[in-house]
Amino acid sequence: DIQLTQSPSSLSASVGDTVTITCRASQSISIYLNWYQHTPGKAPKLLIYGASRLPSGVPSRFSGSGSGTDFTLTVTSLQPEDFATYFCQQSYVTPPWTFGQGTKVEIK
Amino acid sequence: QVQLVESGGGVVRPGGSRRLSCAASGFSFSAYGMHWVRQAPGKGLEWVAFIFYDGTEKNYGDSVKGRFTISRDNSNNMVYLEMNSLRPEDTAVYYCAKVMKAHDTNGMDVWGQGTTVTV
């Protein structure tokens, strides 16, 4: 199975900051990497698919990059609603559809 | 609009069974594969099961294989998760999610609010 390792596990930031989260795959997954945002009590939300593509309705302050084994999610000009946990997930070799362990973005 | 609504959660004794349901609306349900994903208290997201759009193929995570069964009713826009031999470690919020594109398996673009199972 492909393993996904996110870093950091958590970070503290202020409104207006830029944050970067990385996701490393245990083997190449081309660009079959998706990012989700999860706020407690809410449904997880797809933020990025295909490593860098934004679904309709996702603000442009979210961006993704990478291919192969190394991927990055960047959030520029952090907003109050962005404080959440972010998960990467691969769809290259399935089953299983594996998730990273998550990165919690907290208010500094 | 596209919506998924889970139901069926509750408190179950170890070794017991429970059936979760997910009602879909706002899209051509019979064209989309569906997932169940769970989140245990204090843990991350764990993929549980997937069913192809036409129900011909089903996949399960290792932790639930042989105990859980995913199924769907395309006539009524429903997907189910039958859970047997439940263990305390199955305690989690269970989400259903649809794949992004018809007849595909990549990405989960719409999720329900989740239903909580406590074992």
Interface residues (C-beta under 8 A of the other chain):
Chain A: Y32 N34 Y36 H38 K42 A43 P44 K45 L46 Y49 G50 P55 T85 F87 Q89 S91 T94 P95 P96 W97 T98 F99 G100 Q101 G102
Chain B: H35 V37 Q39 G44 L45 E46 W47 F50 N59 Y60 G61 D62 Y95 A97 M100 T105 N106 G107 M108 D109 V110 W111 G112 Q113 G114
